[in-house]
Amino acid sequence: MPSLSPHIASVPPSGIRRIYELASQLDGVISLGIGEPDLPVAEHILSVGAQGWIDDFTDYTANAGITPLREAIKAKLARENSMHVDVEQVWVTVGATQALHQAMALLLGAGDEILIPDPGYTTFSMSPRLLGAVPVPYPLRPEHDFAPNIEELERLITDRTRVLLVNSPSNPLGTVLAEEQLRELLVFARRHDLWVLSDEVYEYFTYGIRHTSIASLDTDDRVFSAFSLSKTYAITGARVGYLVTPPGLAPTMRTVQETTISCVNAPAQLAAIAAIVGDHQHVADAREHYRSNLATACELLDARGIGYLRPNGAFYLWVDVSHVSGGDVAGWAERFLLKERVAVAPGSAFGRMGEGWIRICVAAQPADLIEGLGRLPAPSSQ
């Protein structure tokens, strides 16, 4: 029997999905592990998507997506991200996951290196491996407020480094990079002639700090930006995102889109238009819900003496369980799930720097959040 390509074995499994799949086999689980919005989808989004099926809007679309959706995204980028692009720079993708993978496929060859945040989302390390490239983690340390440190980035540069990946707001940390920090990262990228790949999935969920798109600061067309409708509009299963490229790549993008997805689900594209151009009160309500849940969770953890990082964005809490995890937080998270029936994401799923931490998703009903956090073991001194 023929064998698989050798590099496939280097693709790490997702530690988040491991917990999710185990939890799905159990009864009475409080789910605080997977990043799934808990609020209903707005009716105007559902109705437009449903009508697309009823009207048999089910043929192929252009590789880049239907023109009204691309135009809606272009207008949104100018209005909310200070990104003034041509419609030919906007490519509708199967969520931000495909947008990120597509960009990496364009920018990385076999053996090339991409600098990725650690802790950082799981596919940041999985996708490069699938392409035969090498993810090189750059540490996000508590002593640096979990932000990239230029001196540490400099030490990681080799003659194979091609891309710097930036994620703000961060999954799993909830940190939001300020404009000055983003400018410093762009200077670093220019100094080493790197592409920049920006993950901005949680752009709408920041608290007390403004989200800045790094491409809005770019002066020499080195930034690719990945966005998603999944979290903003609670349509994770619809799988609609978009990649914004530097100018001049339309012929290449048409080819790579054709070879990977052909096009995104047609009715979902109609729903995406309704989401982007429609009333956003439900997004504001979701942001307030997550903000309230974060405040509740922080108050509870403070009272119990459990350490955590106070987030400025996304809907996660990065919680320190090193007092009980014994250097194997992945194993501890499984045992905690089996014993306490609470699913949390082990920090090690996000990189070596995540050992001893867990990610809590606060997109949950307050009662479930309070109950689940109440089952976390507090330090013995409490």
N, C-alpha and C positions, 0 to 999 in steps of 0.2 A: 504494500500500500504506500503511495507517495506521502511525503511528509509536508507539513505546513512550512511556510517561510520561517526561517530561524528567528527573525526579529519579533514574531508574534508572541513568543514566549516571554519577551521582556515587557509586554504591556501589563501593568499591574491591575488586579481586580479592584473594584470600588468597595472600600470599607463601609461606605454609606449604604450601598445596595445590599451588602451582606446583612446588616441589621434590619433593613426594610423587609427583606425576604424572610428572615427568621421571624420577625414580628407578625408577618402576614399569616403565619401558621398557628398563631396563638390567639386566645380569646382575651378580651378585656384589656387590651394594650392601650396605654396613653401614648399617642404618637407625637414625639417632639424631635424626631430625627431627620426626616426628609423635609426639604424646603417646599412644601405645598401650601399655597394660600388657603385659608379656611373660610373665606367669605364667598358668597355666591357671585356668579358672573352677571354683569348688568344685562337687563332684559334686551336692550337695543342691540347688544352684540350677539346674543343668542338668536334673536329673531332674524337678523340679517343673514347669519350663517345658515340657519335652518331654511330660509327662503331660497338660498343658493342651491341647496339640494332639491327642493321642491321644483325649482325652475330648471333643473337639470343643467346647472352650470358646472359641468363635470368633465369638460374637455381639457386637453393640455393648455397651459398658458405659456407665455414667453418665458425663457429660462430665468430672466431677471425678476419675473413677477408681473402682474397686470399694471398697466400704466397708471390708473387712478391710485393704486396703493403706493407706488413709487413716488408719485407726485405728493401724496399726503405725507409720506415720510420726509421728503425733501422740505416741505413747508414746516413740519414739526422740528426738524433739525435746525432750521434757521431761527425759528421762534423760541425754542427751549434750550438748544445746545450751542447757540452762536456758531453753528457750522453751516457755512454757505457753500453748498455743493451743487453740481449738476446732477440731473436725474440719472445719468449714466454711471454715476458713482454709487448708486443705491441698488443693492441686490437682496431680494427677499430669500430667506433661507429657512431651513427646517430648525427653527429655534436658534438661539445663540450657540448651541453646541456645534451645529454644522457651520455656522459663520466662523467660529474660531478654528475649526478643523480645516475649513476651506482656505482661510488665510495662511495657516501653517503650511498647507500643501503648496501654496504659492511661494512661500518664503524660505522653506527649509528643504535641503537635500539630505541624502543619506550621510549620517555622521555630523551634520551641522548641529549647532547648539542654540538653545533658546533659554534665556534667563526667566525663571518662573518664581512667583512668590511662594514662600514656605513659612507659615501655612498658606495654602492656596487651594482652589477648587480642584477636585480629583482629575477632571479631564485635561487640566493644564499639563499634567505629566503623562497621562494616558495617550493623548493624541500624538504628541511628538514620537513616542515609541512606536505607535502604529505606522508612522511614516518613515521609520528607520532613523529618525533624528534623536538628539540627546537633550532631555530636559535637565537644566542645571539650576537647582533651587538657590534662591537668594533669601537669607534668613530675615524674618520680621520678628524682632526681639522686643520683649517688654521694656528694656532699658532705652530703646529708641521709639517708644510709643507704638510699637508694631508697624512702623513705617519703613520704607526702603532706606537703606543707608548707603550713600554714594561710595564711601571708602570700601565697604564690603563688596559692592557691585564691581568696583575697579579690580579687586583681587580675583574675580571670577572670569574676567575677560581672557579669551584665548583667540588664536587665529581662526577658530571655527565658530565663534559667536556671531550669530546673524540677527537675532530678534530679542527684544526686551518686552516681556508681557507685563502689563499694568492692570490691576483690578481695583476699581474704586467706584462705588462702595464695595467693600470687600466681602466676599463669601469665602471663609467662614467668620471673619473677625468683626465685621460691621464698621470698620474704620473707613473714613472718607479723607482722601488726600486733598490738601489745600492747593490753591492755584500755584503758589510759590514752589511747593514740593513737585508738582507736575512740571513746572518750568525747569527745575533742576534735573529731572529725569530726561527731559528733552535735550538739554545741554549735554548730558552724559551720552545719550544716544547719538547725537551729532558728532561728538568727539571720537566715537568708535565706529561711526557709519553703520548704525544699527537701524533696522526697522523697529517700529513700536506697534504692538498689538494691544488694544485697549478693550477690556471687558467692562461694560457699563450696564449690566442686566438690572441692577437695583437702583438705577438713576432717579426714580421717582420717590424713593424712600430714604430721605435724609432728615435729620432732626437737629435743628439749630445750626446747620452748616450748609452752605450751598454746594450742590454738585457742579463740578466743572469738567467738561469734556476735553481731554488732552488734545484732541484734533483741533479744537478752537484756538489753541496756542501754537500750533504747528506752522512753520514758515517755509518748510522745504519738502512737503509731501512725503513724509516717511511714516504716517500713522494710518493703520487700519483699525476701524472701530466696530465692535460687535455689540448689538442691542437685541433685546427680546421683548415680546409682548406677554410672555408667560406669567411673570410675577406681577407686573403692573396691573393686568386685567384679569388675573386669576384664570387664565386659559392655558395652563401648562400642557394639556393634552392636545391642544390644537396645533402646536408645534409651528409657530410663526416667529421668526426673528428677522434680522437684516444685518448685512455687512456693508459698511461704508468704506470704499477704497480710495486711495489717491487717484487723481485724474489720469486718463489715458489707458486704462486697463480693460475697457469694455470688450474688445475682441477676445482677450484672454479669458475674461470672466465668463463669457458666453460658452466657451469651450469647456471650462472646468465645471460649470454648473450642469452642462449637458452630460458630462461623464459621471457625475455623482448623483444628482437628484432629478435631472430634467427640469422639474419645476415643483413648487410647493402646492399642496392641496388647494384646489380652486375655491370651493366654498369658504375655506378658512381665510383665504385672502380677502374675500368680501367682508367677513366678520372683522378682519384686521382694520379695514378702512373705517368701519363703524366705530371701532374702539378708538382709533386715533383722532378722528374728526368729531366724534360724538361728545356728549356731556361727560365731564370728568369728576363729577361730584363723588361718584363711587370710589374713585382713586383717592380723593382727599379723605373720604371716610375710612378707607383701608389704612391709609397712612396714620390717621389718628388712632385707629384700633391697634395697630402695631406699636405706636408710641406709648399708648396706655398700658399695653401688655408688657412692654419693656420696663416701664416704670414699676409696675406691680412685681415683676420678676426680680428686679434689682433690689427693691425693698425687702423682699422675702430672703434673698441671698445675703443681704447685709445683716438681717436679723439673725441668721443662722451662722454667720461667720465664714461663709464660703466665698472664696475669691473669684473674681471675674473681670473681664474687660468691659467697661461701659461703652456701648457702641454709639456712633453718630449716624449710622445708616443701616440699610438692609433690615431683616427681621430675625436676627440671630443674636444669641448671647454666647460668648466664649468663656467657658466656666472651668476653673481650676479644680480638678479632682485628684491631683497628685498625692494627696494625703491618704488615698485609699486605692489608687490604681496599681501601685506596686511596679511601675515601669512597663506595664503592659495594658494600656488603656483600651485597646481593642478587645482583649480578653475580658477585661473588667466590664465593658459595655455590654457584652453578650451575657455575662453572668447577672448583671443588673437587670437586663431585660427579662431573663428567665425567672428571676426571683421577685422583682418588684413590678413587672409588667409595664415598664416605662422604656420607650425606645429613644435613645439619644445617639448622635453621631460621634464616634470616637475621633479625637483630634488627630491621631496618627493617620487617619484616612486622608488628611490634608497635607501630610509631609512630616518629616522627622521632628520639626519644631513643635508639632502638635502633640507630642507625647505628654501625657499627664493632664490633657485638657479634653473637654467635650464641647460639641456645638449643640446648643439648644435652639430649636426653631420656635419662636413665640407666635407664629401664625396659628393660633389655637384659641379655643374658647377659654376665657379666664379661669373658670373652675378647673378645667383639665390642666392648665398650666400650673396653677397653684398646687394642685394635688401631685402632679408629676415632680415638680421641684421640691415639694415637701418630702418626697421619698429619697432624695439625694442624701447620702451620709455626710454629716457635718464633721469638721475637724474634731478630734477627740477632746480638745481643750474646751469646747463649748458645752 
